[in-house]
Amino acid sequence: MGVLTRLFQPQASLSSDDIRKALSDGGYGGYGGTSGSGVTVSPQTAMCVSAFFACVLVISQTVGKLPLDLYRRVGRSGKPGGKELATDHPLYSLVGARPNKFNNSQSFREMLTAHTCLRGNAFAFKNKVGGGRLYELLPLESNAVGINRDPRTWEITYTVSQKDGINGIYGPDQIFHLMDMTLNGYQGLTRISYARETVGLTAAAEMFGAKSFKNGAKPSGVYSSSKTLKDGAFERLKKELNEGFSGENANNAMIVENGDTWTPSQMSNDDLQYMALRQFQIPEIARFFNMPLHKIQDMSASTNNNIEQMALEFYTDCMMPWLVRWESALNTQLLSAQEQKEYFFKFDVDEILRADMKSRFEAYASGISSEILNPNECREWEDLNPYEGGEVYLNRNTKPAPVAGQGGKNGAE
């Protein structure tokens, strides 16, 4: 009997009614449920599966670690558009540094992103002071917030029922809502609901392996003696095998005598089948997050030639939707309609796109020679101080080097 057969032998097959019931919530608020393997899948049990945990960890930590700034649009009157940091706006430090006195910006964004990965939605209470000024953003428990839409007016309300803390019914002006992909326009779908069977199968395989080790210990080999050993000889041989050929001495050469033999244990077909199942489940889970395998420590499909391209795909395919999701939510829910014409939130993604030193410097040289970049801009990206004259856009291959105090293209006169 193969490992897959034994793994699922006690479980009955899913009927069409079971499948319809499993998908009846459309992925909203179900937070998993019982899978066909018999494992109950929830945010807590899903996070016990290493591949699932790694996907949530990588996405939430990446969102948390990237600089997030508030910018002001400049040069909009018939001139090329530009931007500058809006350090004088109250939201600049509230969002970019400390949303509340308990969390810094990194931990706040990391937490709400993890909530969204696990439950499809994340919420924070907009604590306002006199005049309606936003004072702080207080994170709420995702499973303690209900989302309601009036069927006639389509107005959204949030019912908060935490055991301790904020409770009541609030409107969008009081709740910051970050949601995953949505199919109804006001509520993010729960990926665990769709990944239920994949996560359940992985968890069942892990439990099967753990129980096998606990209840069915496998010897490293078999020592065959040509004659019956007396008690004393048996104990002496057992002690010699344990002390001389186990642990750090496992690879020592063994000498047998009198026709005795030692046969090491080999991996059975069941062992190979189980290992293949465990390996197959890693990309299955990664697909639900569009996560490149090398980011969750699976290098089976990576080479020295494609790792940089995979890093770029991590940004464009996996992280960009999350960053845009955050930027859009902050812009529309924290800035007024009038403010949105002038201000906007933006992540600095240089850390994700940062290539190796040789590639970076080749790109800088190309940008400078094409007069797209100036040296001081490149130095800023390398965390180096600017130098006088380095703000001049000048092609050093065709033009003389600038003299300090003299202007060039877009330079100071």
N, C-alpha and C positions, 0 to 999 in steps of 0.2 A: 504494500500500500504506500503510495507516494506521499510526500510531505504535504502537498496541496490537498489531497484527499483527506488525510488525517486532520489537517487544520480546520477543514470546514465540515467534517463528517457529522457533528452534532446538530448542524443548522439546517433547517428546512429551506427550500428554494423560495424566492420571492414571487408572490403572485402579482398579477396586474394591479390589483387593488392596493397592494403594499407599495408598488412603485408610484401609483397616482397619489397615495397618501404622503409619501416621502417628498414629492414635489409640489404638493398642494399649496404650500405657503409661498411658492414662487421665489424662494430664497430670501424672504423678508422676515427677520426676527425669529427664524426657527432655531438658529444657533446649532445646527447639526441634527441630532436625533440618533436613534438606534440604526446601525448599519446592518447590511446583510450578513456580515461576519459575526454579528451578535454583540459588537462593541458599541457602547453608547458614545457618540462623538459630541463633544462640547468644546468651547474655547479652551477649557482647562485640559481636557484629555488630548486635544489636538496639539497643544503646546508641549506635550510629553513625547511627541514624535519629532525626532531630531531634524528631519528635513523641513517639516512645517515650521518648527521653532526658528530654524535658520532663515527661512524666507521672511518671516515676520520681523526677526531681529535685523536683518540687512536693510530692509525697506525703512523701518522706523528709525534705525540709527543713522542712515544716510540722510533722511529728512531732517533729523535733529542736529546733525553736525554741520550742515551747510549754512553759511551766513545768509541771513534773511534781512533785507533792508527795505526801507520806505524811500521812494524816489519822488522827486518833483520834476515834471516836464519843463524844459526850458527851450527857448528859441523856436516858438511855435508860430510866430508872425511872419510868414512868408520865407522863413529860413529853415535850414535843415534841423530836424528835431534832435534834441539831446536830453540829458537827464543829469540831475545832481542829487546828492543825498539830502533828504528833508529832515535834517537833524533837529530843526526847531519845532517839528510837529510832535504832539504828545504821543502819538502811536509809534513813533520811531523807536523809542526806548521801551515802550510797553510790550510791543510784539517782538522786537529784535533783541531785547535784553532780559526783561523780567515781567511776564504777564501777571504775576501775583507774587505776594511775599513768600509763598511756599515753593514756587517753581521758577527756575530760570527758563529762558526761551528754548534751550536745547531739550531739557527734560519734558517741558510742556508739549513741544511738537512731537517728540519721540513717543510720548504716552498716547496722545490723540491719534497718531498714525497707527500705533499698535491696536488701539480700540477699533479703528476703522477696518484694519486687516481682519480682525477676529469677529467683529459683530456688524460690519457694514456701515456703521455710523459712530460718530464721536461728537460729544457736546461739551460746551463750556458756558457757564452763566455770565452774562455781561453785567457786572456790578457797576452801576452808575451812581454818580454823586450829583450834587446840585447843578441844575442847568442841563442835565442829561449827558454830562461828560463821562466817557468810559474811564473808570478808575482801575479795573482789573478784570481778568478773565479767570474764572474758577472752574476747573475741570469737573465734570459730572460723570457718574457711573453710567455707561452706555445702556446696561440692562435695566436701569431705573428710570429711563426716559421713554415715554410713549409718543409716537408721532401721529397726529390726527389731521385730516383734511376735510373741511366742510364740503359736502357734495354739491352744494349750490354756489357758494362764493369762492371755493377753492382756497380759502384762507387756511393757513397752517397754524396749529397750536401744538405745544409740547407739554405733556403731563409728566411732571417730575415727582417721583415718589421714593426718595432715598430714606434709608433707615434713620440716618442722622444728617441734618443739614438742610439744604434747600428743598422745599416741597411746594407744589402748587401747579397752576396752569399758566403758561407764559406764551407770548407771541414771539415771532422772529426777531423783534427788536431787543429781546432780552436773552435770546439763546443763540450762541454761535454753533453752527451745525456743519460738520465736515462729513461728507458721505461718499461712499464708494460708488462704482457704476450703478446707475439706477434704471429701472424699467418702468417706473410710474411717475418719475419726475420730482418726488419729494422724499424718497426713502431709499437709502443705499441697500443693495442686495448683500446677503451674507454669503461669503465664499464657502464657508464651512458647510452650508446646506447643500451646495453642489459638489463639494469635495468629500462628502460624508462617506461614500463607499471607499474612495481611495485612502482616506485617512484611517478608516475603520480596518481595512485590510492590512495596512502597515502596522497599526497598533496590535492587531491580532497576531501577526507574524512575530512581532517582538515578544509578546506574552508567551507564544508557543515556544520560542527559543529559550526564554528564561525558565519556563517550566521543564523543558527538556534537560537543561543543565542541572536543575535542582533534583529532578526525579530520575533521570537516566544518565548518570555519570558515565563517561566513555573512557576506557583505559587507553593509554598511549601505545600499548602493544601487548603481545602475549608471549610469555616465556614458557616454553614446552620442555619438560624434563623427561629423560629416557627412563627414569625409575621413580618409584614412589618415595617422596621425601618424608623423613621423620620430622616431628614437631620442631626440634632444635635446628635442623638443617633448613626447614621451611622459613623459620623466623629469621635465620641468618641471611638467607637469600633475599627475603623481602626487605630487610634493612639495607643490604648492599644496593639493591635496585633503587630504593627510594633516596638513599643518600648519594649514590654515585651517578645516577642517571636521571635526575629530576631537577627542576629549578634551573640554577645557573650551570648545572652539570649535564643538562639535557642532551647535549650533542657529543658527549664523551663516547669514545669507542668502547664497545662491550666485547669481552672475551667469554665465550661459552665453552664448556668442556663435556666430555663423555657423551657426545652426540646430542646434547641439548641444543635448542634453537630459540631465537628471538625473532618474532614477526611484528614489525611496527604496524599500527592501525592506519588504514587508508581511508580517505574521504569516500563515503558512499554516494550513490546517486541521489539519495535523499538530502545529504549534506549539500551537494552541488545545486540541487533544485531549490533548496531553502535560500542559499546565498544569492542565486540568480533572482529570486523573488524580492529579496531585500534590496538588491541593486536596482531592479526595475522600478521599484516604487519611488525612488528619489526623483527621477525626471517626471514621473506622473504627478507628484505633488508640486514640483517646480512649475509645471505648466499652468497651474491655477494662479500663479503670481507673475507669469512671464519672466521667470527668474533664470538667468544663465547659470548653468551648473557649477561653473568655477567659483561663483560667488558664495555657494553653500558647501565649499570644500570637496566638490566632486570634480576631479581633474581628468576623468576618463576620456573626455572629448576635447581636451585642450592640448595645444602644442605651443612651442616657442614662437611659431609663425603667426598664430591667430589670436593670442591672448590679448593683444592691444585692440584688435577689432572687436573681440568679445566685450572688452571694457566699454567701448563706444556703444555697442548694442545694449549693454546694461543701462546706460543713460537714456538712449533714445526709446527703447522698447519697454523697459521696466520702470525707471525712475521718472522720466519726463511726465507721464500721466499723473503721478503723485504730486510732483512739484506744481504742475499747472492746477491740479485740484486744490492745493493749498492756496496758491496765489489768487485764484478766482474766488474762493470762499472769503479770504481776507479782504479783497478789494470790494466785493459786493455787500459784505455783511458788517464791515467795520468802517468803511468810508461812505459818506453821504453821496448822493447822486452828483451834487455839485463838486465835491472833493475828487470824485473819480475822474473828472475832466483834467485835473492837475496832478494828482498823486497816484501812485501805484506801488504795490509790493512786488519784489523780485528776488529770487534766490541767486546766489553767486555759485555757478556750477563749475568754476575753474578747477576745483579739487577733483571732481569726477573726470573731467576731460584732460587733466594734466598728464602729458605723455612723459617718456623718459627724457633725460637731460639733452641728449643728442638731438632728438626730434624737436624738442622745444626750441633749442637755440637755432636750429635750421629754420624753423617757422618764424622766429623773431627776425632773423637775417632777411628772409624773403619779404616779410611785412615791412621792414624798414626800407629795403631797397626799392620796394614798390610804392613807398610813401603812404602806406596804409597805416603804419604804426610809427611812433617816434621812440627813441631809446628810453625815455623816462617812463613811458607806458609799459614797456617790457620790463624795466627794472622794478616797477611797482608790482607786477605779477610775480616777480621773484623775491618779493619782500626786501628789496634793496632801496636805499635812499636815492632820490633824484640828484642830478648834477646840473650845474648851470649850462644852458644851451642844449640840454637833452630833450627839451620839449619841441625842438624844431623838426619838421618833417622834411627830410632831405635824402636824396638818393646819393649815397657816398660813392657809388660806382661811376657816376657821370658828372657829379658836382663836387666842388671843393668842400672840405669840412667847414662847418660854421665857426665863426669867431665869436667868443662870448660877448653878448651885448648886441650882436647883429641879428637881424631877423631873417627868416626864410619863409617857406610856404607855411601859412598858419602860425608863424612864429611871431614873437614880440619884435616890434620895430625899434 
